Amino acid sequence: METLVAMLARSGLGLFSAVTSPRLSILIFHRVHARADSIFPQEPDAVRYERLMRFVARCFRVMTLGEAVTCLAEGMLPSRSLVITFDDGYADNAEVALPILQRYGLTASFFISTGFLNGGRMWNDSVIECLRACQQSEVDLESFGLGRFSLAGTAERRLAIETLLPRIKYLGLAEREEAIVRLQGVCGVKELPMNLMMRTEQVRQLHQAGMEIGAHTVNHPILATLKPSDAEYEITEGRNQLQSIIDAPVDVFAYPNGKPGRDYYKSHASMIESLGFRGAVSTAPGVGRAGDDVFQLPRFTPWGDSLAIWASRLLVNQRNTVFETAAPGR
């Protein structure tokens, strides 16, 4: 079945490429779980991710974002071009995803928020892990402007998480931290996991394996909520810390959350360019083409339980028809 899907995809891509200019697909991932997550089963685990990467290796010319930006700038983008990206810096990127990428000879670009390395934790994961670990049958989220939520099963916990996350996402950094402390009290959870994010040696491991390391700020703020000077600090300090870790230039960037006009503005794209980056990616869906703004390249990751559905949605996106994707808490 996988071979048939790959053959059909290659044929479709070949026919499409013959009548259109080359297009660049950029996939966005966050985590690759060792085993399926019971609350978020749509997030890829090792088995599913390997199936996807085997398909990608058969059907696409995979490159890093930096390589793709060069090809776009020179008007030399090959047909069937694709970039694999990871945001945030989860430890499973190195522990689970890297061996799979290496098995199929693939490279990827990893955008890492440095403030969470070595035992840190992103705010959205604090929300998820609080509600995962809560031993109560229901939780009162009235202090967040919400009501009471059942925690009777995984579906109920997922609903509580997905309802709460938007209430916290656009808070300032200090307000986010206060909200997490309050949630821990409401849930009766004293300790949260400290092994979700990479250690500095894992960042080096990725770099030494030929993967591209990109900047993603220090604390993953919504840039649109910051003063320009604070936004510039987050961007430059995150890059400086990564360059110190890998002892190499870091010249590509991913906007936190990444929705143009809401999470960042054109002024931030101009800032990224003025700071010497070569290119940057948003989370606006679509494909990249020659002449596009390389500091606001779109990304799209299809969804679907089967490889056939996942592949078909990826091919549809190549034709510039867009589906909305769901990435909980990102």
Secondary structure as GFF3:
##gff-version 3
##sequence-region A 1 330
A	DSSP	alpha_helix	2	19	.	.	.	ID=ss1
A	DSSP	beta_strand	24	29	.	.	.	ID=ss2
A	DSSP	alpha_helix	46	59	.	.	.	ID=ss3
A	DSSP	beta_strand	61	62	.	.	.	ID=ss4
A	DSSP	alpha_helix	65	74	.	.	.	ID=ss5
A	DSSP	beta_strand	81	88	.	.	.	ID=ss6
A	DSSP	alpha_helix	91	92	.	.	.	ID=ss7
A	DSSP	pi_helix	93	97	.	.	.	ID=ss8
A	DSSP	alpha_helix	98	103	.	.	.	ID=ss9
A	DSSP	beta_strand	109	112	.	.	.	ID=ss10
A	DSSP	three_ten_helix	114	116	.	.	.	ID=ss11
A	DSSP	alpha_helix	123	133	.	.	.	ID=ss12
A	DSSP	beta_strand	138	140	.	.	.	ID=ss13
A	DSSP	three_ten_helix	142	144	.	.	.	ID=ss14
A	DSSP	beta_strand	148	150	.	.	.	ID=ss15
A	DSSP	alpha_helix	154	169	.	.	.	ID=ss16
A	DSSP	alpha_helix	173	187	.	.	.	ID=ss17
A	DSSP	alpha_helix	200	208	.	.	.	ID=ss18
A	DSSP	beta_strand	212	215	.	.	.	ID=ss19
A	DSSP	three_ten_helix	223	225	.	.	.	ID=ss20
A	DSSP	alpha_helix	228	246	.	.	.	ID=ss21
A	DSSP	beta_strand	252	254	.	.	.	ID=ss22
A	DSSP	alpha_helix	266	274	.	.	.	ID=ss23
A	DSSP	beta_strand	279	281	.	.	.	ID=ss24
A	DSSP	alpha_helix	307	318	.	.	.	ID=ss25
###
